[in-house]
Amino acid sequence: MDKSVAILGLGTMGGRMAANLLKAGFSLTVYNRTPEKAHALINNGARFASTPAEAARNASVVISMLADDAASREVWIGQHGALSAVREDTILIESSTIRPAWIAELAALATQKGAASLDAPVTGSRMQAEAGQLSFLVGGDEATLKAATPVLKAMSKEIVHLGPVGSGAKMKLINNFLCGVQIASLAEGLTWIERSGLDVEKALGVLKAGAPGSPLLGAISTRMTAHEYSVNFLLTLMAKDLLYAEEEAARCKVALKTAEIARTLFETAAAKGFGDSDMSAVIEPLRDAR
């Protein structure tokens, strides 16, 4: 495999993943709907493509990191979509958090083109992406993963092969379901602490050191108490992920009641103007409710 890679999507995660590929010496072409986000990458040696098809045309690996199913479909099979231009030996890597059903459809379309595909969503947020310390949750065959491993290694600390195509997407939705529910519960619990008269710092110290404690609780509670909502993980994306998780669990005849309640809190926060903030801002409408 040559070292030509294309990345479609330069948001919070994709832009930082692209920067690490450049550092690792890959020949990188990038596409983003708003070209302004590519300026720093271009200055460091990336080439900007005006369409997904142009980005994919000469790449041995094409990676998509986008917000949702609709955005993913658009870059792969929309007008001037990447799939129209991939070579027979190209590896498609879908790293967005999207529905497994669309992953399966994309894999079938790739096969028709003679290309291979992986679904490889990530755990970790902005800081891990910047440091090249993401964990990839991979679905696909072993031979394709082996061929793509040098590319994935440049952006990650860990690559977990979970099974056939779609396995990574399923695992990512389970992961984000549990994260979203914990964050929503923390928002309610912290609001309760603040109104109870307890010392907030001491109360959080008890929770962090006790059974409820987790790295997520520690990091998110710090942001909530500081009212620090610069984006590590966009609030609207968590609402979307919880919806996708509910739908996918329902296919397995599992009703995610806690996800439904948590999603309502995130959607309320988005409606109150916090949609473009970090997911930790889910607490703010609860603080305002009297």
C-alpha positions in Angstrom: 0.0 0.0 0.0 1.3 3.5 -0.8 1.0 6.3 1.7 -1.7 8.3 0.0 -4.7 9.0 2.4 -7.8 11.2 2.1 -9.8 12.5 5.0 -13.4 13.6 4.5 -14.5 15.9 7.3 -12.3 18.3 9.3 -14.4 18.8 12.5 -13.3 18.5 16.1 -12.0 15.0 15.4 -11.2 14.8 11.7 -9.0 17.9 11.6 -6.8 16.5 14.4 -6.7 13.1 12.9 -5.5 14.6 9.7 -2.8 16.6 11.5 -1.4 13.3 13.0 -1.3 11.7 9.6 0.7 14.5 8.2 3.1 14.2 11.2 3.5 10.5 10.4 4.5 11.3 6.8 1.4 10.3 4.9 0.6 12.1 1.6 -2.7 13.6 2.6 -5.7 15.0 0.7 -8.5 16.6 2.7 -12.1 17.6 1.9 -14.4 19.7 4.1 -17.6 21.4 3.2 -16.2 24.7 4.6 -12.7 25.0 3.1 -11.5 27.4 5.8 -11.0 24.6 8.3 -8.3 23.2 6.0 -6.0 26.2 6.0 -3.6 25.0 8.8 -3.4 21.5 7.2 -2.7 23.0 3.8 0.1 25.1 5.3 1.6 21.9 6.7 1.5 20.0 3.4 -2.0 18.7 2.9 -3.7 19.1 -0.5 -7.3 20.4 -0.5 -9.9 18.8 -2.7 -13.0 20.6 -3.8 -15.2 17.4 -3.8 -15.1 14.1 -2.0 -14.6 12.4 -5.4 -11.5 14.5 -6.0 -10.1 13.7 -2.6 -10.6 9.9 -3.1 -9.4 9.6 -6.6 -5.8 8.8 -5.9 -6.0 7.7 -2.3 -5.2 4.2 -1.1 -7.2 4.8 2.1 -10.2 7.1 2.4 -11.4 8.0 5.9 -14.7 9.7 6.7 -15.2 11.5 10.1 -18.6 13.2 10.0 -21.5 14.2 12.2 -24.3 11.7 11.2 -25.8 9.3 8.6 -26.9 12.2 6.3 -23.4 13.8 6.2 -21.8 10.4 5.6 -24.1 9.4 2.8 -23.5 12.8 1.1 -19.7 12.4 1.0 -19.8 8.8 -0.1 -22.7 8.6 -2.5 -24.0 12.1 -3.0 -23.2 14.3 -6.0 -19.4 14.0 -6.6 -19.3 11.4 -3.8 -16.1 9.6 -2.9 -17.4 6.2 -3.9 -17.6 7.3 -7.5 -13.9 7.8 -7.7 -12.3 5.1 -5.5 -9.9 2.6 -7.1 -10.5 -1.2 -6.9 -7.7 -1.5 -4.3 -8.9 1.4 -2.1 -9.8 0.8 1.5 -12.8 2.8 2.8 -12.8 3.6 6.5 -15.9 5.0 8.0 -15.0 6.5 11.4 -18.2 8.5 12.0 -20.7 7.4 14.7 -23.5 6.3 12.5 -26.2 3.6 12.2 -24.9 0.0 11.5 -27.5 -0.3 8.8 -25.8 2.4 6.8 -22.4 0.8 7.4 -23.7 -2.4 5.9 -25.1 -0.6 2.9 -21.8 1.3 2.4 -19.8 -2.0 2.7 -22.0 -3.6 0.0 -21.5 -0.6 -2.3 -17.8 -0.7 -1.8 -17.7 -4.4 -2.7 -19.5 -3.6 -5.9 -16.7 -1.2 -6.8 -14.1 -3.8 -5.9 -13.0 -1.8 -2.8 -12.7 -3.0 0.8 -14.2 -1.3 3.8 -13.9 -1.0 7.6 -16.1 0.7 10.1 -13.7 2.2 12.7 -15.3 4.7 15.0 -13.2 6.0 17.9 -13.4 6.5 21.6 -11.7 9.6 23.0 -12.5 13.2 22.3 -10.6 16.4 21.2 -7.6 16.0 23.4 -7.0 12.3 22.5 -7.5 13.1 18.8 -4.9 15.9 19.1 -2.4 13.6 20.9 -2.9 10.7 18.5 -4.2 8.6 21.4 -7.6 7.5 20.1 -8.9 4.0 20.3 -10.4 2.6 17.1 -13.3 0.2 17.4 -13.1 -1.8 14.1 -15.5 -4.0 12.2 -14.3 -5.7 9.0 -12.1 -8.6 7.8 -8.7 -9.2 9.2 -6.8 -8.8 5.9 -8.3 -5.3 5.3 -7.5 -4.3 8.9 -3.9 -5.5 8.5 -3.5 -3.4 5.4 -5.0 -0.3 7.1 -3.2 -0.7 10.4 -0.3 1.7 9.6 -2.8 4.5 8.9 -4.8 3.8 12.0 -1.7 3.5 14.2 -0.7 7.1 13.3 -3.8 8.4 15.0 -4.3 6.0 17.9 -3.1 4.2 21.0 -5.2 1.1 20.4 -7.0 -0.7 17.6 -9.7 -3.2 18.8 -11.0 -5.6 16.1 -14.5 -6.5 17.2 -15.7 -8.7 14.4 -17.3 -8.3 10.9 -18.4 -5.1 9.3 -20.8 -3.2 11.5 -19.2 -4.4 14.8 -17.4 -1.2 15.4 -20.5 0.9 14.8 -22.5 -1.2 17.2 -19.9 -1.1 20.0 -19.5 2.7 19.6 -23.3 3.2 20.1 -23.2 1.1 23.2 -20.2 3.1 24.5 -21.9 6.4 23.8 -25.2 5.3 25.3 -23.5 4.5 28.6 -21.6 7.8 28.5 -24.7 9.9 27.7 -26.7 8.4 30.5 -23.9 8.9 33.0 -23.5 12.6 31.9 -27.2 13.2 32.1 -27.4 11.6 35.6 -24.4 13.7 36.7 -26.1 16.9 35.5 -29.1 16.0 37.7 -27.0 15.0 40.6 -24.8 18.0 40.5 -27.8 20.4 40.3 -29.2 18.6 43.3 -25.9 19.1 45.2 -25.8 22.8 44.3 -29.3 23.4 45.6 -29.0 21.2 48.7 -26.6 23.4 50.7 -23.8 20.8 50.5 -20.2 21.9 49.9 -19.9 21.2 46.1 -16.2 20.4 46.1 -16.5 18.0 49.1 -19.6 16.3 47.7 -17.9 15.7 44.3 -14.8 14.4 46.1 -17.0 11.8 47.7 -18.5 10.8 44.4 -15.2 10.7 42.5 -13.6 8.5 45.1 -16.6 6.2 45.6 -18.5 3.7 43.6 -20.0 6.3 41.1 -16.5 7.5 40.3 -15.1 7.2 36.8 -12.8 9.2 34.5 -15.8 10.6 32.7 -17.5 11.8 35.9 -14.3 13.5 37.0 -13.7 15.3 33.7 -17.3 16.3 33.1 -18.0 17.4 36.7 -14.9 19.7 36.5 -16.3 21.3 33.3 -19.8 21.6 34.8 -18.6 23.3 38.0 -16.4 25.7 36.0 -19.1 26.4 33.4 -16.4 25.5 30.8 -18.1 24.4 27.6 -15.6 24.7 24.9 -16.2 21.7 22.7 -14.5 18.4 23.4 -17.7 16.5 22.3 -20.6 18.5 20.7 -23.8 18.4 22.7 -26.0 17.8 19.7 -23.9 14.8 18.6 -24.6 13.1 22.0 -28.4 13.6 21.4 -28.0 12.0 18.0 -25.9 9.2 19.3 -28.5 8.3 21.9 -31.2 8.3 19.3 -29.2 5.9 17.1 -28.4 3.8 20.1 -32.2 3.5 21.0 -32.9 2.5 17.4 -30.2 -0.1 17.2 -31.0 -1.6 20.6 -34.6 -1.9 19.5 -33.5 -4.1 16.6 -32.2 -6.5 19.3 -35.5 -6.1 21.2 -33.9 -4.0 24.0 -35.7 -0.8 25.1 -33.2 1.8 26.2 -35.5 3.7 28.6 -32.6 5.5 30.3 -31.2 6.6 26.9 -34.6 8.1 26.0 -34.7 10.1 29.2 -31.1 11.2 28.8 -31.7 12.2 25.2 -34.6 14.4 26.3 -32.2 16.3 28.6 -29.7 16.8 25.7 -32.4 17.9 23.3 -33.8 20.3 25.8 -30.3 21.8 26.3 -29.9 22.1 22.5 -33.3 23.9 22.3 -32.1 26.3 25.0 -29.1 27.4 22.9 -26.4 24.9 24.0 -26.4 22.7 21.0 -23.0 24.0 19.8 -21.5 23.7 23.2 -19.7 20.8 24.8 -22.0 18.0 26.0 -21.3 19.0 29.6 -23.5 22.0 29.1 -26.5 19.7 29.4 -26.6 20.8 33.1 -27.5 24.4 32.3 -31.2 24.1 31.7 -31.5 22.1 34.9 -29.8 24.8 36.8 -32.2 27.4 35.4 -35.3 25.3 36.1 -37.0 26.4 39.3 
